[in-house]
Amino acid sequence: MADALILIALLFVAVTATAAVAVRDPARQALVLAVLGLTLAVLFTVLQAPDVALSQLAVGSAFTPLLILLSVRKVRRRGRRKEGAR
């Protein structure tokens, strides 16, 4: 039973990682990255590494996508300002 759970978790990680690479829009990519962090946290939990899962949940599912979204927002704002100045 445990091997089946590990296999299912690995399959979900592979699917979400592929989706993160396939998505072209940076904002959507950040959201898919958050889902990838969540699936990795589930995988680590299945592999009986709860401390790593909690770290992955905090960093991979919350902080990193948030920083990417804020960066994308700032870059898009600067682009709009430069276009308006022309």
C-alpha positions in Angstrom: 0.0 0.0 0.0 2.8 2.4 0.8 4.5 1.8 -2.5 1.3 2.7 -4.3 1.0 6.0 -2.4 4.6 6.8 -3.2 4.0 6.1 -6.9 0.8 8.2 -7.0 2.6 11.1 -5.2 5.5 10.9 -7.7 3.1 10.9 -10.6 1.4 14.0 -9.3 4.8 15.7 -8.8 5.8 14.8 -12.4 2.5 16.1 -13.8 2.7 19.4 -11.9 6.4 19.9 -12.7 5.6 19.4 -16.4 2.7 21.9 -16.1 5.0 24.4 -14.5 7.4 24.2 -17.4 4.7 24.2 -20.1 2.8 27.3 -18.8 4.1 30.4 -20.5 2.5 33.2 -18.5 4.7 34.1 -15.5 1.7 34.8 -13.2 0.1 31.4 -14.0 3.5 29.8 -13.7 3.8 31.1 -10.1 0.4 29.5 -9.3 1.4 26.2 -10.8 4.7 26.4 -8.9 2.6 26.8 -5.7 0.7 23.6 -6.6 4.0 21.9 -7.3 5.2 22.9 -3.8 2.1 21.4 -2.4 2.5 18.1 -4.2 6.1 17.9 -3.1 5.0 18.5 0.5 2.5 15.6 0.1 5.3 13.4 -1.4 7.6 14.2 1.5 4.8 13.4 4.0 4.2 10.0 2.3 8.0 9.4 2.5 7.8 10.1 6.3 9.7 13.3 6.3 7.3 15.7 8.0 10.0 18.3 8.8 11.0 18.6 5.1 7.3 18.6 4.1 6.6 21.6 6.4 9.6 23.5 5.1 8.5 22.7 1.5 5.0 23.8 2.3 6.2 27.2 3.6 8.9 27.9 1.1 7.7 26.1 -2.0 4.0 26.7 -1.7 3.9 30.2 -0.2 7.0 32.4 -0.2 8.5 31.6 -3.6 5.3 32.0 -5.6 4.5 35.1 -3.7 7.9 36.6 -4.5 7.5 35.7 -8.2 4.0 37.3 -8.3 5.3 40.5 -6.7 8.2 40.6 -9.1 6.0 40.1 -12.2 3.6 42.8 -10.9 6.5 45.3 -10.5 7.9 44.6 -13.9 4.5 44.9 -15.6 4.0 48.3 -13.8 7.3 49.6 -15.0 6.5 48.5 -18.6 3.2 50.4 -18.5 4.9 53.5 -17.2 7.5 53.5 -19.9 4.9 52.9 -22.6 2.8 55.9 -21.2 5.9 58.2 -21.2 6.4 57.7 -25.0 
